[in-house]
Amino acid sequence: MTHVLDELSKFEFMRTAKTKTNGSTITNGHSTPMINTDDTARLFNGSAQVGVGVYDGLSALLAEKWHFDFLWVSSFCCSAVAGMPDAGIIGPQEILAVVRCVRRSVNMPIVVDLDSGYGDAVKVCHVVEAMARAGAAALCIEDNPISKRCSLYDGYDRALVSTKEHIARLQAARAGVTQARSTCRIIARTEALVAGFGVTEALRRATAYADAGANAVFIQSLDSTGKEVLSFAREWQRRTPIFIAPTRMPQVTKKEFFAAGISHTMFANQGLRAAHAAIDRTFGRLAETGASQVVEPDISKVATVASLVGAQKVVELEAMLAQKIILPKLPSSRPEKKSTRQLVKSSRNGKNGFHKA
């Protein structure tokens, strides 16, 4: 059976051969990750990059298909998929499960939205360590209170924690990365522009966070013109990488962002919103007509989905096993029938079932 196991170890089943992290061992109850610097190096290679928001293995596979530079796992998308508002209701375990699913599905840099860290400094350290071990290339922590509300939701009074409190979170996060023995980077996100504090306060906070050890900053804004973000970026003068999610400024191009000094931009939730619209439209037509014929021309074929998720690998694995596995010869359940010569020999030796007197 050894040769079969060797063949299985080489077989790229469900794309796991492309995953370079999570080759871990267990020591004292903790997984010791197989360190991979490739994703972090790719994410922070000095070039301008475009990412996209994902929330499961299928969306990650589609992002890989279209050659985005990195993936953004956000609480907005993960909460919506769980049928919940983005208000700190789902916890780190739900986000961690998505990170592991995405990591298993594709080999791309993953940036994870950790909201405000899910608790005090000790909790932040623990959560960051788990995410880093799961294969995240970077983790983003914002200066919202623990009882966060999505910056894209209307109708909330915005309050931020003090700079001192957020620095404590960032330092705890760096400790978590160290404990994971990972190259994962920490991104400090400020919501100063969302809260209406202006560019000057956003710059002050971002500077304090970078001085405290943040590897990059994330600036969020609801200004539809894009002027706030562009002004911040020009004033920042590329002292660290800048991440943005320009959902509220769709008319501003990536070329404009990059020219201002922004290094990473992303389509954070467009994939989820497109899926929502498509499913809603399809379900509505199915409910109205009672037959699927009306929607078939507009939806993916079963074979297309099967191909993307690697269904053919199952067929190939079964074929390989059929060729390689040789079943061991099992002992017969019936007593062995002896030949006449064996019976005569056994009788001469006194082994005919009777003991000599």
SULPELIN-V558311 format. One record per residue. N is the residue number from 1. RES is the residue in one small letter. SS is DSSP state (alpha for helix, beta for strand, coil for the rest). NEAR is the number of other ideal C-beta (glycine too) atoms within 8 Angstrom. D_FIRST is the distance of its C-alpha to the first C-alpha in Angstrom with 2 decimals. Layout:
# SULPELIN-V558311
N:RES:SS:NEAR:D_FIRST  N:RES:SS:NEAR:D_FIRST
This chain:
# SULPELIN-V558311
1:m:coil:5:0.00  2:t:alpha:5:3.82  3:h:alpha:7:5.57  4:v:alpha:10:5.23  5:l:alpha:8:6.48  6:d:alpha:8:8.82  7:e:alpha:10:10.09  8:l:alpha:7:10.74  9:s:alpha:6:12.59  10:k:alpha:6:14.74  11:f:coil:10:15.55  12:e:coil:8:19.08  13:f:coil:10:19.15  14:m:coil:6:22.61  15:r:coil:11:23.85  16:t:alpha:8:22.31  17:a:alpha:7:21.63  18:k:alpha:8:25.43  19:t:coil:11:26.00  20:k:coil:9:26.75  21:t:coil:11:27.67  22:n:coil:12:26.11  23:g:coil:6:23.32  24:s:coil:9:24.62  25:t:beta:5:24.11  26:i:beta:7:26.16  27:t:beta:7:28.97  28:n:coil:3:31.78  29:g:coil:4:31.15  30:h:beta:6:31.35  31:s:beta:8:28.84  32:t:beta:8:29.17  33:p:coil:15:28.89  34:m:coil:8:27.49  35:i:coil:7:30.94  36:n:coil:10:31.57  37:t:coil:7:35.06  38:d:alpha:7:34.65  39:d:alpha:15:35.82  40:t:alpha:13:38.76  41:a:alpha:9:39.79  42:r:alpha:11:39.66  43:l:alpha:15:41.71  44:f:coil:11:44.32  45:n:coil:6:44.53  46:g:coil:3:48.29  47:s:coil:4:48.33  48:a:coil:8:49.61  49:q:beta:10:46.87  50:v:beta:11:46.68  51:g:beta:14:44.35  52:v:beta:14:43.84  53:g:beta:18:43.36  54:v:beta:13:40.11  55:y:coil:13:39.20  56:d:coil:10:35.72  57:g:alpha:10:32.69  58:l:alpha:9:34.46  59:s:alpha:13:37.57  60:a:alpha:15:35.55  61:l:alpha:12:33.79  62:l:alpha:10:37.26  63:a:alpha:14:38.64  64:e:alpha:12:35.99  65:k:alpha:7:36.80  66:w:coil:7:40.44  67:h:coil:4:39.83  68:f:coil:11:41.55  69:d:coil:8:41.49  70:f:beta:15:40.46  71:l:beta:16:39.87  72:w:beta:13:42.20  73:v:beta:16:40.96  74:s:coil:12:44.27  75:s:alpha:12:45.58  76:f:alpha:14:47.82  77:c:alpha:15:44.97  78:c:alpha:14:42.62  79:s:alpha:13:45.58  80:a:alpha:12:46.64  81:v:alpha:9:43.19  82:a:coil:8:43.35  83:g:coil:4:46.81  84:m:coil:9:48.54  85:p:coil:7:51.23  86:d:coil:12:50.50  87:a:coil:11:52.40  88:g:coil:11:49.95  89:i:coil:6:48.74  90:i:coil:10:44.99  91:g:coil:6:43.55  92:p:alpha:10:41.14  93:q:alpha:6:38.13  94:e:alpha:10:38.66  95:i:alpha:16:39.04  96:l:alpha:11:35.98  97:a:alpha:8:33.87  98:v:alpha:12:35.19  99:v:alpha:15:34.52  100:r:alpha:11:30.85  101:c:alpha:11:30.59  102:v:alpha:15:32.38  103:r:alpha:13:30.38  104:r:alpha:11:27.11  105:s:alpha:10:28.70  106:v:coil:12:30.38  107:n:coil:7:30.83  108:m:coil:11:34.59  109:p:beta:12:36.94  110:i:beta:15:37.65  111:v:beta:17:41.07  112:v:beta:12:41.43  113:d:beta:11:44.72  114:l:coil:15:45.08  115:d:coil:11:48.59  116:s:coil:14:50.58  117:g:coil:14:47.66  118:y:coil:11:47.49  119:g:coil:8:49.61  120:d:coil:5:51.14  121:a:alpha:9:49.97  122:v:alpha:8:47.45  123:k:alpha:10:45.86  124:v:alpha:17:45.91  125:c:alpha:13:44.06  126:h:alpha:9:41.35  127:v:alpha:14:40.95  128:v:alpha:19:40.89  129:e:alpha:12:38.22  130:a:alpha:10:35.93  131:m:alpha:16:36.65  132:a:alpha:14:36.11  133:r:alpha:12:32.71  134:a:alpha:12:31.80  135:g:coil:14:32.53  136:a:coil:12:36.21  137:a:coil:13:38.03  138:a:beta:17:41.42  139:l:beta:16:43.00  140:c:beta:13:46.48  141:i:beta:16:48.82  142:e:beta:12:52.28  143:d:coil:15:55.58  144:n:beta:11:56.07  145:p:coil:8:56.57  146:i:coil:9:53.60  147:s:coil:6:55.14  148:k:coil:11:54.56  149:r:coil:11:55.65  150:c:coil:10:54.23  151:s:coil:8:56.51  152:l:coil:9:56.59  153:y:coil:10:58.01  154:d:coil:3:61.79  155:g:coil:3:64.18  156:y:coil:6:63.02  157:d:coil:3:64.99  158:r:coil:9:62.93  159:a:coil:5:62.78  160:l:beta:12:60.70  161:v:coil:8:59.82  162:s:coil:6:61.59  163:t:alpha:10:60.38  164:k:alpha:6:59.93  165:e:alpha:9:57.64  166:h:alpha:14:55.46  167:i:alpha:11:55.24  168:a:alpha:9:53.94  169:r:alpha:13:51.15  170:l:alpha:15:50.29  171:q:alpha:11:50.25  172:a:alpha:14:47.98  173:a:alpha:15:45.68  174:r:alpha:10:45.53  175:a:alpha:10:44.67  176:g:alpha:15:41.76  177:v:alpha:15:40.44  178:t:alpha:7:40.79  179:q:alpha:8:38.91  180:a:coil:12:36.01  181:r:coil:7:36.11  182:s:coil:9:36.31  183:t:coil:8:38.38  184:c:coil:14:39.39  185:r:beta:13:43.12  186:i:beta:16:45.78  187:i:beta:15:48.15  188:a:beta:17:51.44  189:r:beta:13:52.88  190:t:beta:16:56.56  191:e:coil:13:58.19  192:a:coil:12:61.67  193:l:coil:18:62.54  194:v:coil:10:61.36  195:a:coil:9:63.56  196:g:coil:6:66.51  197:f:coil:8:66.93  198:g:alpha:8:67.18  199:v:alpha:10:65.77  200:t:alpha:6:67.41  201:e:alpha:9:65.72  202:a:alpha:14:62.39  203:l:alpha:11:62.76  204:r:alpha:9:63.81  205:r:alpha:13:60.81  206:a:alpha:14:58.34  207:t:alpha:8:59.89  208:a:alpha:10:59.56  209:y:alpha:16:55.91  210:a:alpha:12:55.12  211:d:alpha:6:57.09  212:a:coil:10:55.03  213:g:coil:9:51.80  214:a:coil:12:50.70  215:n:coil:10:48.91  216:a:beta:16:50.30  217:v:beta:16:52.68  218:f:beta:14:52.57  219:i:beta:15:55.94  220:q:coil:13:56.48  221:s:coil:13:59.67  222:l:coil:9:61.15  223:d:coil:11:63.75  224:s:coil:6:63.34  225:t:coil:6:65.08  226:g:coil:14:62.51  227:k:alpha:7:65.36  228:e:alpha:11:64.32  229:v:alpha:17:60.81  230:l:alpha:12:62.10  231:s:alpha:9:64.84  232:f:alpha:16:62.42  233:a:alpha:13:60.15  234:r:alpha:9:63.11  235:e:alpha:8:64.38  236:w:alpha:13:60.96  237:q:coil:6:60.94  238:r:coil:7:57.19  239:r:coil:5:57.04  240:t:coil:10:53.57  241:p:beta:9:51.48  242:i:beta:16:52.84  243:f:beta:17:50.83  244:i:beta:14:52.59  245:a:coil:12:51.89  246:p:coil:11:55.00  247:t:coil:9:54.70  248:r:coil:9:58.47  249:m:coil:12:59.43  250:p:coil:6:57.64  251:q:coil:5:60.31  252:v:coil:9:59.67  253:t:coil:6:57.39  254:k:alpha:8:54.63  255:k:alpha:6:56.80  256:e:alpha:10:59.55  257:f:alpha:16:57.26  258:f:alpha:11:55.72  259:a:alpha:6:59.20  260:a:alpha:10:60.32  261:g:coil:11:57.55  262:i:coil:13:54.95  263:s:coil:11:51.48  264:h:beta:15:49.24  265:t:beta:13:50.23  266:m:beta:13:48.21  267:f:beta:9:48.41  268:a:coil:12:47.56  269:n:coil:13:47.86  270:q:alpha:10:48.72  271:g:alpha:15:45.30  272:l:alpha:14:45.56  273:r:alpha:8:49.16  274:a:alpha:8:48.32  275:a:alpha:9:45.61  276:h:alpha:9:48.14  277:a:alpha:8:50.76  278:a:alpha:9:48.45  279:i:alpha:8:47.10  280:d:alpha:8:50.64  281:r:alpha:8:52.01  282:t:alpha:11:49.31  283:f:alpha:8:49.52  284:g:alpha:8:53.31  285:r:alpha:10:53.27  286:l:alpha:12:50.81  287:a:alpha:7:53.06  288:e:alpha:6:56.13  289:t:alpha:8:54.92  290:g:coil:5:52.37  291:a:coil:6:50.28  292:s:coil:6:47.73  293:q:alpha:6:49.16  294:v:alpha:8:51.57  295:v:alpha:10:48.89  296:e:alpha:7:46.20  297:p:coil:4:47.81  298:d:coil:5:47.79  299:i:coil:8:44.30  300:s:coil:5:40.87  301:k:coil:6:39.06  302:v:alpha:6:35.92  303:a:alpha:6:34.07  304:t:alpha:8:35.42  305:v:alpha:10:34.14  306:a:alpha:9:30.72  307:s:alpha:9:30.50  308:l:alpha:10:31.57  309:v:coil:9:29.03  310:g:coil:10:26.08  311:a:alpha:8:25.55  312:q:alpha:8:24.35  313:k:alpha:10:21.27  314:v:alpha:9:20.19  315:v:alpha:8:20.66  316:e:alpha:9:18.77  317:l:alpha:10:15.75  318:e:alpha:8:15.83  319:a:alpha:8:16.29  320:m:alpha:10:13.38  321:l:alpha:9:10.99  322:a:alpha:7:12.86  323:q:alpha:6:12.27  324:k:alpha:9:8.67  325:i:coil:8:7.00  326:i:coil:4:7.58  327:l:coil:4:8.77  328:p:coil:4:9.07  329:k:coil:3:12.76  330:l:coil:4:14.80  331:p:coil:3:18.05  332:s:coil:5:21.15  333:s:coil:3:23.59  334:r:coil:4:26.51  335:p:coil:3:27.99  336:e:coil:5:27.37  337:k:coil:4:30.47  338:k:coil:6:32.03  339:s:coil:6:33.95  340:t:alpha:5:37.73  341:r:alpha:6:37.34  342:q:alpha:8:34.96  343:l:alpha:10:37.46  344:v:alpha:8:40.37  345:k:alpha:8:38.65  346:s:alpha:10:37.72  347:s:alpha:9:41.36  348:r:alpha:6:42.78  349:n:coil:6:40.75  350:g:coil:8:42.01  351:k:coil:6:38.72  352:n:coil:7:40.04  353:g:coil:3:39.90  354:f:coil:5:43.29  355:h:coil:4:44.05  356:k:coil:4:46.75  357:a:coil:2:49.93
